[in-house]
Amino acid sequence: HLYDTLLYRSPETNYKPGPCLASSIKNLNASTWELKLRQGVKFHNGEPFNAEAVKFTLERILDPATGSVTRGNFTWIKEVKIVDEFTVQIVTAKPFPAAPEFLTLSYIVPPKYVKQVGGEEFAKKPVGTGPYKFVEWKKAEHLIVDANTAYWKDSPKGMPKIKTIVFRTIPETTTQIAELLSGGVDIIRNVPPDQISVVKDSPNATVSATKILRVNSLLLDSSGRASQTPLMNQKVRQAVAYAINGDEMLKTILGGYAERTATGVNPLHFGFDGSVTPYPYDPELAKKLLAEAGYPNGFEITMNTYSGTITSMDQMADAVTGYLSKVGIKVKRRHIEDVGTWTKSGQQGKLEGMQYYSWGSNSIFDADAIMYALAYSKEPLSYTKDPALDALLDEGRTQLDSKKRMEAYAKAQKLMHDKVYWIPINVQYTIEGMNKKLNYQASSDEMMRVYRASWKD
């Protein structure tokens, strides 16, 4: 809402990257992308948008001292060159065909203002080029933004139609539902499946639901990175897969607002291979495999969970725990409340055993955004170590030929399925509650496009 990006994904174009602050992008050679920039755009403080702002923003993200949470999305960038005031070239360390996808996350900031006030103050009083301007932020309470009446024309986001938007922090789901039904708020995220009918049957509210990029999986420390466990044995990992009744979980917990998946790659991703199928529920085969692996009486293992923002995450982890207990695997739960602590522990290799995990691919519609991040052996969140898999993921990440990229990702998904490096459970749906008088739709990339909302006549 406050910022614009170089490229933009529009629901009307099936979320394909298109022009935004960059009016065009082209591949000059295997490792150079050239972007022509929009002219006449200004930041909310009057500072002009230009090539300097692009170079400053990307280099600021890449600087470890900044501590940007999005740095990992841009490590493929080697250099940003200014050609002229409205032309930049992005040089990659290796060919990177998914560059346009990742540039949809390039939230451009005003260099002079950031240098003047510093990063900490900028975070408290942000300035962008977007359809809304910052008004007020009170931690753990609310963020208020006002429509930018001077917003640049021809933006793919369109002109803002609602004058003021208040984003409120309401931790409790029951309170969120009550506020929606009473008209205290107009949009809420993650309506629990058992509350959908309550919202739909109310006189004031309804729901907007759609399939999203997020995949829920059980990630296994197959490499023994955190500690040596039975999960290093492939037969044990297969047993875990056969022990889980994913179909039942989707029906009883998610109310059908989800789809089974056999691969961490989402059907919405470039690179998805639909020929891979989920392991069927077969607890007797699971027990047999455990016995063959040397664990006839099962074993104890740690499952790491965290307080996520997705629907019914705790209940899903509870169900997995129950299924595993039926085949002799005793799960010891380790719950981490803060997702930042969870991520840091994961990056430091401290999440032993298994993780019940939800990954939204950083809203990127490309297999690289999940497979490379979670399965490439040198990535900080990966607990997989397989040279053959690394080679396939490198091929998928750097191959400019789309057909060959698809082939590499198909092979990678089959390998991961056969070796059971992780056990995907389902593709998630976002279920958002909304005021019936509002024109608004949930988005597959989980971006809340409230700037596109309007009141019905």
PyMOL commands that set and color helices and strands:
alter all, ss='L'
color gray80, all
select helices_A, chain A and resi 11-13+51-62+64-66+71-73+99-105+111-124+173-182+193-200+230-232+234-243+246-252+283-292+313-326+339-347+361-363+368-375+387-398+402-419+450-452
alter helices_A, ss='H'
color red, helices_A
select strands_A, chain A and resi 7-9+17-19+22-29+32-37+77-84+87-92+132-138+142-147+164-168+187-188+205-220+258-260+299-306+329-336+354-359+422-435+438-439+454-455
alter strands_A, ss='S'
color yellow, strands_A
deselect
rebuild
show_as cartoon
